[in-house]
Amino acid sequence: QDGLKSLERARKVAEAHGFYSVECNSCYGLGKLAMRAGRTEEGLDLYRNALAAGTLSEVNEESHVLGALGGLSTALLDMNLLDEVEPHVEHYRKAALAQSRREGRVSTQELASIEASARLHEARGRPHEAEREMRALLLLMRDNQAAVQDQI
């Protein structure tokens, strides 16, 4: 309950003063809470708001957008809203790949974006594309594990 009130206060202040990164994070957190509580429409609206605020963020836009894209994509896929989710999944894949390249390693967001893409292909009745994405996911995980072991 305290976390909810803190997120609501942060969102209110951020909206009033144009702190888009704070608004993005607040809306993302509130969206997760709404989804967990079964308030899906409210959760989707908050994820959409988080995405909009993240694209306007005054700080590293990509990192803010990734969380919102991930949450929104997962929720829309869970609800089978395929027409709405498709452009978000494509954006998610590109943004997550860019983050991995910047960091010089495979990010968890990149792995999640590949999974979202595979889910979308499967839901659209494209099993070969879904399988291709899952193979790519497994290869990245294997390569990432080998890279981590090399560093140890």
N, C-alpha and C positions, 0 to 999 in steps of 0.2 A: 504493500500500500504506500509506503514512504517512497519507494522507487517510482511508482506511478505518479505521485504528486510532484516529485522532482522533475520527471520528464515533461509533465504538463507545464510546470513553471518555466523550464528551460525553453520549451517550444514557444510559449507566449512571449518571453523576452526576446528570443531570436527573431520571431516574426516581426516584432515591433521595431527592432533595430537593424534588420538586414544581415544577421549573422547566419548565413545560409548553411555553413558546415554544422553549426549547433542545431539548427532546425532540422537538417537532414538526419543527424544522429538521433534527435529526440523523436521525430516522426517514425524512424525505423524501429526504435525501441518500443514506442507506443503501438506500432503496427504488430510487432511480435506478440505483445501482451494481448492485444485484441484478438489476434488469430488464435492464440492459446485458449482464450476464454470463449471461443466459438462465435465471436462477432466478426464474421468474415468480411462483410461489406465495409465495415469501419476499418478493419485491418488493411484491406486492399486500398482504400482511400488514403490511409496513412502511408502505406508503401509508395503509392503514386506521388504523394506530396514529398516524401523523402527523396525520391528520384528527381523531382523537379527542383527541389532545393539543392540537392547535390550537384546538379549541373550548373547551378549559379554560384556554387561555393567559392569563397575567397581564398581557400586553401586547396592544395592538391585535389583537384576535382575528381580524378579517377578513384581514389581511395574511398571517397564518400559515395560515389555512384555505385561502386561494386556491391556494397552491402544492400543498398536499396534494390539494385537489379537482381541480386540473389534472392532476397526475400520475396519480391514481387513475382519473379519467374517461378519460384517454387509454389507460391500460393496459386497463381493462375494455372499452372500445370495440374496441381491437385484438384482444382475446380474444373478442369478440362476446358478452359477458355483459350482455345488454341489460336484463334485469330488474333486475340489481343497479345498473347504471350510471344508469338513468333518474332516480332521485331526486337523485343526485350532480350530474348535469348541470344540473338545475333549480336546485339550491342554488348551483352554480358560477356560473350566469348571474346570479342575484340578487346574490351577493356581489361579483362582478366589476363589475356595474353600480354598486353602492353605492360601490365603490372609485373608479371613474371620476368619479362625482359629487363625492365628497370631494376628489379631486385637481383637479377642474375641467377634466379632459381625458380623452380615451379612453385607457384603459390597455391594455397588451398582453394582460393577463389577460382583459379584456372581449372583445377580438378572438378570443382562443383559446377562450373559453367559447361564443361564437357558432358557431365552427367545430365544437366538440364537439356542440353542439345540432343542427347541420346533419347531422353524421355519424350521430347517433342517429336522426333522422328518416329518413335514407336507409336505414339498417339496418332500421328498422321498416317499410319499404315505404311511406313517406309522401314521395314526391318533391316534391310541391308545397310542403310545409312546409320541406323541405330547401332548395329553391330560394329560398323567402322568406328563410330565414336567411342564405344566401349573398349575396343581394342586400343585406340589411341590413349584412352584414359589409363588402361592397364600398363601400356608401355611407358607412359610418363611416370606412373607410380614406381615402376621397376627401375627406370633410369634415375629417378630422384632418390630412391633408396640406395642405389649403388653410389651416387654422388655423396650422400650423407656418410656412408660407410667409409668412403675414401678419405673424408675429412677427419675421421676419428682416429 
